[in-house]
Amino acid sequence: MELREMRVFVAIVEEGSLSAAARRLHLSQPALSQTVGSLERQLGMRLLVRSSVGMAATPEGLTLLDEARAVLARHDLALTALDRQCAREVGVLRLGLPLDVPPTLLVGPLRELAAAYPATGVQARHRAPALLDIALRGGDLDVALLRERPRGQELDCLLVREEQLGVLLTTRQAERLGGPEGLPLEALAGLTWVGFPREDAPGYFDVLTAVLGAHGIEVARAVTELRAIVPAVVYAAVAAADGAFALAPPHLAYLAPNGLTWLPLAGNPLVRRTWAAWSASSHRRDLGHFIAAFDIPERQRDLPVPRTLRPTPGPAVSPRA
């Protein structure tokens, strides 16, 4: 019997249903059902039965529940002791960030890191996404937020944010082009895109320009490149030219100054993804705790998450599953 199986069993009994236990463990319901079935076959007894209110433990299951809780508690105490020891030894977590990182993305993970590893300091370094990838592979960063999924086996990664992109325009243009269901992407044809150089994030740039081009927007000819993609610079660039637009996530709607308006795009054709990436050879427990604290996007909740990043007490040493 593995600790993982005991943890699944305890979660199902405590939550009272497979769906609630799956949300708690960030696993799919079929995966939980398979785990329980395997455990019952190993032990040769029925542990759970369906009732009118969900899942309930059999008498044999109740016996296992008490023992499993004791084993897991002892296991977690051991990991906590190791965590405290590692926290005294680690020192600094070097965190690479894109210039336009979502403002609330890091609040929870940094709070969790500070609570679990008070001795770990954080050094934030802002760079273009492509430079973040290079710094991460070169050992100059411990973890970074990237705009595209890193390639190769050197890095592990986890999708931590998905945002439906809208468009930032002058208010006059927004009133002229916008509709009740948002602004159709093809309505931007003829306007100038306030974007970024391709070398900053080649994959992300290619995805954006392919979608824009498919809707009649000649990006190669119209693009205005900004070297500093931060809200204040984007606002200034759009406001300076009444025929310009910028692609922007929803939080910029609340920050836009007078004279500028953010509109959703009809049909949500553009999505911006943010990946947390780190060295696949890392064995830092504070890093594992930091990564595990991200709020995983809904569409990824049923996908296999690296076992050591699941939000259980005391993340395992290596982030690689």
C-alpha positions in Angstrom: 0.0 0.0 0.0 1.4 3.4 -1.0 1.1 6.7 0.7 -0.6 8.1 -2.5 -3.3 5.4 -2.2 -3.9 6.1 1.4 -4.1 9.8 0.7 -6.7 9.3 -2.0 -8.8 7.0 0.2 -8.7 9.4 3.1 -9.7 12.3 0.9 -12.7 10.4 -0.5 -14.0 9.5 2.9 -13.5 13.0 4.3 -15.0 14.8 1.3 -17.9 12.3 0.9 -17.7 12.1 -2.9 -15.3 11.4 -5.7 -15.9 14.8 -7.3 -15.0 16.7 -4.1 -12.0 14.5 -3.5 -10.8 15.1 -7.1 -11.0 18.9 -6.7 -9.1 18.6 -3.4 -6.3 16.5 -4.8 -6.3 18.1 -8.3 -6.8 14.7 -9.9 -9.5 13.3 -12.2 -12.4 11.2 -10.9 -11.4 8.2 -13.1 -7.9 8.3 -11.6 -9.4 8.2 -8.1 -11.7 5.4 -9.0 -8.8 3.4 -10.4 -6.7 4.0 -7.2 -9.5 2.8 -4.9 -10.2 -0.2 -7.1 -6.5 -1.2 -7.0 -6.4 -0.7 -3.2 -9.4 -2.9 -2.7 -7.9 -5.6 -4.9 -4.7 -5.5 -3.0 -6.4 -5.9 0.4 -9.1 -8.3 -0.8 -11.9 -6.3 0.8 -14.5 -3.6 0.1 -13.5 -0.2 1.5 -16.1 2.2 0.1 -19.8 2.0 -0.9 -22.1 4.4 -2.6 -24.9 5.8 -0.4 -27.7 8.3 -1.0 -25.4 11.2 -0.1 -22.2 10.1 -1.8 -19.4 7.7 -0.8 -19.2 6.1 2.6 -16.6 3.8 4.2 -17.4 0.2 5.1 -16.5 -1.1 8.5 -13.2 -2.3 7.1 -12.8 1.1 5.5 -13.3 2.8 8.8 -10.5 0.7 10.3 -8.2 1.6 7.5 -9.2 5.3 7.8 -7.9 5.6 11.3 -4.6 3.8 10.5 -4.1 5.7 7.3 -4.6 9.1 9.0 -2.0 8.1 11.6 0.5 7.0 8.9 0.0 10.2 6.8 0.2 12.4 9.8 3.5 10.9 10.8 4.8 11.1 7.2 3.8 14.8 7.0 5.5 15.5 10.4 8.7 14.1 9.0 8.4 16.2 5.8 7.7 19.3 7.9 10.9 18.7 10.0 12.9 18.4 6.8 11.2 21.5 5.4 12.4 23.5 8.4 15.9 22.2 8.0 16.0 23.1 4.3 14.5 26.5 5.0 17.5 27.4 7.1 19.9 26.3 4.3 18.3 27.6 1.0 18.6 31.3 1.1 17.3 33.1 -2.0 14.8 32.1 -4.7 15.6 34.0 -7.9 12.3 34.6 -9.7 12.2 35.8 -13.3 9.1 37.7 -14.4 7.8 39.1 -17.7 7.3 42.9 -17.8 3.6 42.5 -18.0 3.0 39.9 -15.3 -0.7 39.7 -14.1 -0.8 41.8 -10.9 -2.6 39.1 -8.7 -0.8 36.0 -10.0 2.0 35.9 -7.5 0.1 37.0 -4.3 -0.9 33.6 -3.2 2.3 31.7 -4.0 4.5 34.4 -2.4 2.4 34.4 0.7 2.5 30.6 1.0 6.3 30.6 0.5 6.8 33.2 3.2 4.7 31.3 5.6 6.4 27.9 5.0 9.9 29.1 4.4 10.4 32.4 6.2 14.2 32.2 5.7 13.9 32.1 1.9 14.3 35.5 0.3 12.9 36.3 -3.2 14.8 38.3 -5.8 12.5 39.3 -8.7 14.1 40.0 -12.0 12.0 41.5 -14.9 13.1 40.5 -18.5 11.6 39.7 -21.9 10.3 36.1 -22.0 13.0 34.8 -24.3 15.7 36.2 -22.0 14.0 34.6 -19.0 14.2 31.2 -20.8 17.9 31.7 -21.5 18.6 32.8 -17.9 16.7 29.8 -16.5 18.6 27.3 -18.7 21.9 29.0 -17.8 21.3 28.7 -14.0 20.9 32.5 -13.4 17.2 31.9 -12.3 15.6 29.3 -10.1 12.0 29.8 -11.5 10.5 32.0 -14.2 7.1 32.9 -15.6 7.1 32.4 -19.4 4.6 33.2 -22.2 5.2 29.9 -24.0 5.8 26.3 -22.8 9.5 25.6 -22.7 10.9 23.0 -25.0 13.3 20.1 -24.2 13.9 18.1 -21.1 16.0 20.6 -19.2 13.0 22.4 -17.7 9.8 21.3 -16.0 6.8 23.6 -16.3 3.2 24.1 -15.1 0.4 26.2 -16.7 -0.5 28.7 -14.0 -2.7 31.3 -15.8 -5.0 31.6 -18.9 -6.4 35.0 -19.8 -8.8 35.8 -22.6 -7.3 38.8 -24.4 -9.3 41.8 -25.3 -8.4 45.0 -27.1 -7.4 48.4 -25.8 -8.4 51.4 -28.0 -9.1 55.1 -27.8 -12.6 55.6 -26.5 -13.7 57.1 -29.9 -12.6 54.0 -31.7 -14.2 51.7 -29.1 -17.5 53.5 -29.5 -17.3 53.2 -33.3 -16.2 49.6 -33.6 -17.6 47.8 -30.5 -20.8 45.8 -30.5 -23.1 44.2 -27.9 -21.1 41.0 -27.8 -17.7 42.6 -27.9 -15.5 43.7 -30.7 -15.1 41.4 -33.7 -11.4 40.8 -34.3 -11.8 41.6 -38.0 -13.0 45.1 -37.1 -9.4 46.0 -36.2 -8.3 45.6 -39.9 -6.6 48.8 -40.9 -5.5 49.8 -37.4 -1.9 49.6 -36.1 -1.1 46.9 -33.6 1.0 48.1 -30.6 2.9 44.8 -30.1 6.3 43.5 -29.2 9.3 42.2 -31.1 9.1 38.6 -32.2 12.5 37.8 -30.6 11.0 38.5 -27.2 8.6 35.5 -27.3 8.7 33.8 -30.8 6.1 31.2 -30.2 3.6 33.5 -28.5 4.2 36.1 -31.2 3.6 33.6 -34.0 0.3 32.4 -32.5 -1.0 36.0 -32.1 0.0 37.1 -35.6 -1.4 34.0 -37.2 -4.8 34.7 -35.6 -4.7 38.4 -36.4 -3.7 37.6 -40.0 -6.5 35.1 -40.4 -8.9 38.0 -39.5 -7.5 40.4 -42.1 -5.0 42.3 -40.0 -1.7 42.7 -41.8 0.6 42.5 -38.8 3.9 42.4 -40.6 3.2 45.8 -42.1 1.3 47.4 -39.3 3.0 46.4 -36.1 4.5 49.0 -33.8 7.1 47.3 -31.5 7.5 48.3 -27.9 10.6 47.2 -26.0 8.9 47.7 -22.6 5.5 46.0 -22.5 4.3 47.6 -19.2 0.8 49.1 -18.8 1.9 52.8 -18.7 3.9 52.4 -21.9 1.1 50.6 -23.7 -1.4 53.2 -22.6 0.8 56.0 -24.0 1.4 54.3 -27.3 -2.3 53.6 -27.9 -3.4 57.1 -26.8 -0.7 58.7 -29.1 -2.3 57.3 -32.2 -6.1 57.2 -32.6 -5.7 54.4 -35.2 -3.7 52.0 -32.8 -4.8 49.1 -30.7 -3.2 46.8 -28.2 -4.1 43.3 -27.1 -4.6 43.2 -23.4 -6.0 41.0 -20.6 -9.1 42.0 -18.7 -7.3 43.6 -15.6 -6.2 46.5 -17.8 -9.8 47.5 -18.1 -9.7 48.7 -14.5 -6.5 50.6 -15.0 -7.0 52.4 -18.3 -6.9 56.2 -18.0 -9.5 58.5 -19.4 -9.7 58.5 -23.2 -8.9 54.8 -23.5 -11.3 51.8 -23.4 -10.8 48.1 -23.1 -13.3 45.8 -25.0 -13.6 42.0 -25.0 -13.1 40.3 -28.3 -16.2 38.6 -29.7 -15.8 34.8 -29.4 -12.6 35.0 -27.3 -10.3 34.1 -30.2 -7.1 35.0 -28.4 -5.7 33.4 -25.1 -2.6 34.4 -23.3 -1.0 31.6 -21.2 1.6 31.9 -18.5 3.8 29.0 -17.6 5.9 28.6 -14.4 9.2 26.9 -15.4 12.1 25.6 -13.4 15.1 23.3 -13.8 14.1 19.7 -14.1 17.1 18.8 -11.9 16.1 21.0 -9.0 15.7 19.5 -5.6 14.7 22.6 -3.7 11.7 22.1 -1.4 11.0 25.8 -1.1 10.7 25.9 -4.9 8.3 23.0 -4.9 6.2 24.7 -2.3 6.1 27.9 -4.3 5.0 26.2 -7.5 2.4 24.1 -5.7 0.7 27.2 -4.4 -0.3 28.5 -7.9 -4.0 28.4 -8.6 -4.0 26.0 -11.6 -6.4 27.0 -14.5 -9.7 25.2 -14.6 -9.0 23.5 -17.9 -5.8 21.9 -16.4 -7.4 20.7 -13.1 -8.1 17.2 -14.5 -4.8 16.8 -16.2 -1.9 14.9 -14.5 -0.1 17.3 -12.3 3.5 16.5 -11.3 3.1 14.4 -8.2 5.4 16.4 -6.1 3.6 19.7 -6.9 0.2 18.6 -5.6 -1.0 20.8 -2.7 -0.5 18.2 0.0 1.3 19.0 3.3 5.1 18.9 2.6 5.7 18.9 -1.1 8.3 16.3 -2.2 11.9 17.3 -2.8 12.1 17.2 -6.6 9.5 19.0 -8.8 9.8 16.4 -11.6 7.2 13.7 -11.5 
